[in-house]
Amino acid sequence: MTIKYTPDHEWLKVEAGVATVGITHHAQDALGDVVFVDLPEVGKTLAAKDAAGVVESVKAAADVYMPVSGTITEVNEALRADPALANSDPLGAGWFFKVKLSNPAELDALMDDTSYSAFSANA
């Protein structure tokens, strides 16, 4: 399993060509209490950096971007029912969607844990 991060504070865990995507601790901390999520449609194909959804908090709303190109295979219905999961467990139960990668080479442009930690410390 590979974990990567984007400059927009999304994380993705890649297993067998499918990435589970969510927002990082840094993102949920900056947003505050998440009150609503708009998730992409299963079956929708998006390019890397396309807006895939929206997360709204008591402070702000922010787009959730596609970290890689691919097709949405699943969304987290539990998150839709309980948006606070994005705050309480952003790297676990608070995941947003799963995407089947169409270009795995795009992963090379994303940050690993060490690079993201340094990046988010300065964000």
Sequence and secondary structure as in RCSB ss.txt:
>XXXX:A:sequence
MTIKYTPDHEWLKVEAGVATVGITHHAQDALGDVVFVDLPEVGKTLAAKDAAGVVESVKAAADVYMPVSGTITEV
NEALRADPALANSDPLGAGWFFKVKLSNPAELDALMDDTSYSAFSANA
>XXXX:A:secstr
 EEEE TTSEEEEEETTEEEEEE HHHHHHH SEEEEE   TT EE TT EEEEEEESS EEEEE SS EEEEEE
 HHHHH TTHHHH TTTTT  EEEEES GGGGGGSB HHHHHHHHHT 
